[in-house]
Amino acid sequence: MNSTIFLTETRLQKNPNTKTTYIQEDQTSKEITSADTLKFFRRLGGTESAQRSYTCAGYVAGYVVTKLTSTSPDRQNKTVREFKFI
């Protein structure tokens, strides 16, 4: 059974007027076949958090990563990647 994975990537930049809010720079969507690993991003020095959810899309059924949030080492940029399994 073939499944399609769509990635929505949102890039954010830290709001200079506050400590905890970000301003959206751009948002892109694309179809992918595989996802990068958490270890790769953590080795770069930033932080990486994964949100997992249950899915029911063929071979990817079960408890899988549906949202990755990456923050740069200087904490000025954040990227949110959301995965939609079809």
LINRA-V499058 format. One record per backbone hydrogen bond with DSSP energy under -0.5 kcal/mol. CO is the residue of the C=O (numbers start at 1). NH is the residue of the N-H. E is the energy in kcal/mol with one decimal. If there is no record, write none. Layout:
{{CO:NH:E} {CO:NH:E}}
This chain:
{{4:86:-3.0} {5:32:-2.7} {6:8:-0.5} {6:84:-2.5} {7:9:-0.6} {7:30:-2.3} {8:10:-0.5} {8:82:-2.7} {9:11:-0.5} {9:28:-2.7} {10:80:-2.7} {11:25:-3.3} {11:26:-1.1} {12:78:-2.2} {13:23:-3.5} {15:18:-1.3} {21:15:-2.5} {23:13:-2.7} {26:11:-2.7} {28:9:-3.2} {30:7:-3.5} {32:5:-0.8} {37:41:-1.0} {38:42:-2.2} {39:43:-2.0} {40:44:-0.7} {41:44:-0.6} {41:46:-0.9} {42:45:-1.3} {47:71:-2.5} {49:69:-2.6} {50:52:-0.5} {51:66:-2.8} {51:67:-1.5} {53:64:-2.3} {55:62:-2.2} {56:58:-0.9} {57:60:-1.9} {58:61:-1.7} {62:55:-2.3} {62:64:-1.0} {64:53:-2.5} {66:83:-2.8} {67:51:-3.1} {68:70:-0.5} {68:81:-3.4} {69:49:-2.3} {70:79:-2.9} {71:47:-1.8} {72:75:-2.0} {76:14:-3.1} {77:72:-2.7} {78:12:-3.3} {79:70:-3.2} {79:81:-0.5} {80:10:-2.8} {80:82:-0.5} {81:68:-3.1} {82:8:-2.5} {83:85:-0.5} {84:6:-2.5} {84:86:-0.5}}
